[in-house]
Amino acid sequence: MAMTLRLNEEHERALAMLAEANGVSKHEAVVRTITEAGARSVRDDRIRVLSQDGRNRYASLLDRLAQ
C-alpha cells in the first residue's frame, strides 16, 4: 500500500541522517524503524506479562527473601 509521509524540516533532517548512518534509503530507514518499534513493543509486552507471572508465582518466596 502506498502512503505519503509528511515531515517537518527537523524530522526530514533526522531521517536523512538515520538513513545515511545506516547506508540505506530514507524509505528503508522508515520501514526498518517501524518494524523495530513494533517488535520492541511486542517484546516489551511479553516481558511484562512473564514478569508479572513470575512475581505472582513466587510471591511467597520473594517475600521471604526480602526479610
Buried (B, 14 or more C-beta within 10 A) or exposed (E): EEEEEEEEEEEEEEBEEBBEEEEBEBEEBBEBEEEEEEEEEEEEEEEEEEEEEEEEEEEEEEEEEEE
